Amino acid sequence: MIDHVLGRPSVKSRRLQVLAVLSFWSFYLFRGHKHGPPFIRLFSRFATKALTTWQTVLITLMYLYTARNFSSLIGIASPEPMSGMYTPSYYRATWVLTALDAGFWTAMKIKTKWLRDFASIIFTAFYLVAAEQADEKVRKVRGTVTVEHLRVSWNKGTTPYVAFFQNLVRPRFMKWPPREMRIKRPSSSDYSEDIHAWLYWDGTIEELKICNKIILDIPGGGFVAMNPRTNDDKLLCWAARTRIPVVSIDYKKAPEYPYPCALNECYDIYASIVRSKGKCIGLSGDVVPHVIVTGDSAGGNLAAAMTLMVIESGSTPSRRFTGQAYLPPPIGLILFYPALDMNIGNWMSDEQMALIQDRRDRVANRDIMRSKSAQYTELAGTPARESPDEVGGGTSRLSSPDSDGDASTALQLSQTTSPNPDLPLPEYSHATTSAAALAKTTDTSATATATGTTTTGASHRPAHLKTRLATSSMISYFNDRVLTPELMRAMIVLYIGPHNRPDFATDYLLSPILAPDTLLEQFPKTIFLTGECDPLVDDTVIFAGRLRRVKREAHRRKRYQSSRSLHLEALRTDGFSDDEFDVKDFVEVILLPGISHGFLQFPTVFPDAWGLFDRASQWMIDLFRDEEIRERDEERAMQRAGEKGAAERQQRESRERDGTASGTDDDGIFLTMGGSRAQKKAAARKAHSQATSFGSGTRENGQTTTEIEAGTGTGTGKEIAESWVIPDDQYAEKKKEAKQRKKSRVEHTANDLGRLRSSEDLLGRRMQGIAGGLTRLMENDDEYGE
């Protein structure tokens, strides 16, 4: 109370208050009357005869507990903001993590290491019981968080007691422990010191040499903490399931090494692996290995930015002049809850909302569209009016002020679309102008038009937007139990450093979400796995939307150019459909309902993560398999083209020797230049047909390369990992399996969406959790899934 009276909240004043209270009552116990002041001595003597000491202590504790929870007993307690936000398993995991953070932060000032580690566990046990005190402790620390707090919290997995418990619970994946290694930078790098990394490989050195595939992992940790050993659970699982070496980068952390030091390390290690053909990590060095890049949280940011740097390498003469050579991009990216936008904003722009509302991506983004469209109406306590452009097809139920609809129609619709006539319908809560105002505006406009005059009101009128107002996920989930705005602010400030001032609007290596379309067009297939309640979920959705749009436009442009070169007038006139374009060949987004950030970091307390590890392992196996099939198709297509060309040359030479060469040969296009215009068109069509058959790798069973490349695979990792090389006699069967994998992946994704509590109300649930309690629209607060 002293700090409140002084008007200066301080830990020191609170400590003085506690010491003063304890000193006063301690003095009274020694020098005062044993039955207390005169007015309660009679009651004290009676209680002493009727109650034992144990009963007195127990009654005192019961009284304190009752007084503390009195508001809950009589039903006037504050609402629980986390009610219904997370799944039960994830909420239990956050309870344990909060207790660990509170315990470790309480003991972090103890100087002796062994005593500090032991005290951290003791305090954690206390905070597991006193969960409310743990929440309060964590909330206050995060308000004044420092880099030491972040590192103590996120590196606690490396402390002896926590590491022992994790090793006790973790299954035994490998018989070989991870190996620390140092990788030299390429000669073109501006840095000279070696890069530290860890190799996860369940095999011998001799077995490692014959590998031609690598999984390159970039761990998260807010750019300031967490080395690869804090991710042992997932890395050991991936190495065992895929039978592929996993290299995890131990990049230098901020603030000692701010942006772009970590990014350059990731790029240099990728360049070293590619240019040395894997020899720098123990491979034979005979062929350039295929690389899949993974990253979570901050590691997802570095993985995406590194891929952009790889795509840019050697792309212009000036870059080649400075020593940058071309680097093949990775064959795929797998990003877990990535942080792709360092410019934290409160509101989503029109362009960002348009990416989410693309009609062709409604199935993937339906939940997000519904929630963002209903944010204001739920905050105001009025019924939401869905926009067909945001949640489905059809005709709009409300006329837009800019449309030519009749005002009476708008008035009639506004009177019939309210689901509950008892709820108020204030004018400011409507997505469009109110019906009365719209009718008044229409009458005024009609009068002005009839008289030939125009009137302009003096009141300010906001511009009509194409999309509804929508808050970003960072603001929507500002009370997240894992990633709060205070932590995001601290991470970004520490990562950028005190002497850098990047342009947040254009620096796409800092914020990959800003990458230009020319680079995204060359981006490899990317798979996103993010929690639905993650404050960073908008980064995933927007970046995936940009990738879909760019890849689709590139596909249409390529078809147009192909038709133009082959004079296919009918195709260019009728337009290009997207029937042959499968977006899952380029982008896949998996959103987990009721899950927030960092769910792969603590499988010990969140068992669902083990299944996600296996799922990610299968994605990696499928990506490698699809790349192998694609290369085999290209090789066979080139071989067939070469054989056909050799046969045609032999045939032409034979006819020339016999003097039978003719300009009317129908077997090829070499002797048709002197023919008629009709002959030229016929030859062009035939050449296009031949090129299509060569390029698509048509086989006897009718399957093409496109069908194989679309396969994503659902077979077990053990079956695929046992034999990476496809024998020729099994080629047709493998292509058939790839086609079946594609069909299974589509069905699997549909089942994932079907498991949502309401697949049409993702962002509705987001805003329901934020504003439902205020507007009295949400009941059964204490139950999950209601």
Secondary structure as UniProt FT lines:
FT   HELIX           2..6
FT   HELIX           11..31
FT   TURN            34..35
FT   HELIX           38..40
FT   HELIX           41..50
FT   HELIX           53..68
FT   HELIX           70..73
FT   TURN            74..75
FT   TURN            81..85
FT   HELIX           88..107
FT   TURN            108..109
FT   HELIX           113..129
FT   HELIX           131..143
FT   HELIX           147..154
FT   HELIX           156..158
FT   HELIX           160..169
FT   STRAND          179..183
FT   TURN            187..188
FT   STRAND          195..200
FT   HELIX           205..209
FT   STRAND          213..218
FT   TURN            222..224
FT   HELIX           228..231
FT   HELIX           232..242
FT   STRAND          246..249
FT   TURN            254..256
FT   TURN            259..260
FT   HELIX           261..275
FT   TURN            276..278
FT   HELIX           279..281
FT   STRAND          290..296
FT   HELIX           298..312
FT   TURN            313..314
FT   HELIX           317..321
FT   TURN            322..323
FT   STRAND          332..336
FT   HELIX           350..356
FT   HELIX           359..361
FT   HELIX           362..373
FT   HELIX           375..380
FT   HELIX           388..391
FT   TURN            401..402
FT   HELIX           407..416
FT   TURN            421..422
FT   HELIX           427..429
FT   HELIX           435..451
FT   HELIX           473..476
FT   TURN            477..479
FT   HELIX           485..496
FT   TURN            498..499
FT   TURN            504..506
FT   TURN            508..510
FT   HELIX           512..514
FT   HELIX           517..520
FT   TURN            521..522
FT   STRAND          525..531
FT   TURN            532..533
FT   TURN            535..536
FT   HELIX           537..565
FT   TURN            566..567
FT   HELIX           569..574
FT   TURN            579..580
FT   HELIX           583..585
FT   STRAND          587..592
FT   TURN            593..594
FT   TURN            599..600
FT   TURN            603..605
FT   HELIX           608..658
FT   TURN            663..664
FT   TURN            670..671
FT   TURN            673..674
FT   HELIX           677..696
FT   TURN            700..701
FT   HELIX           705..709
FT   HELIX           717..721
FT   HELIX           728..730
FT   HELIX           731..754
FT   TURN            759..760
FT   HELIX           762..775
FT   TURN            781..782
FT   TURN            784..785
//
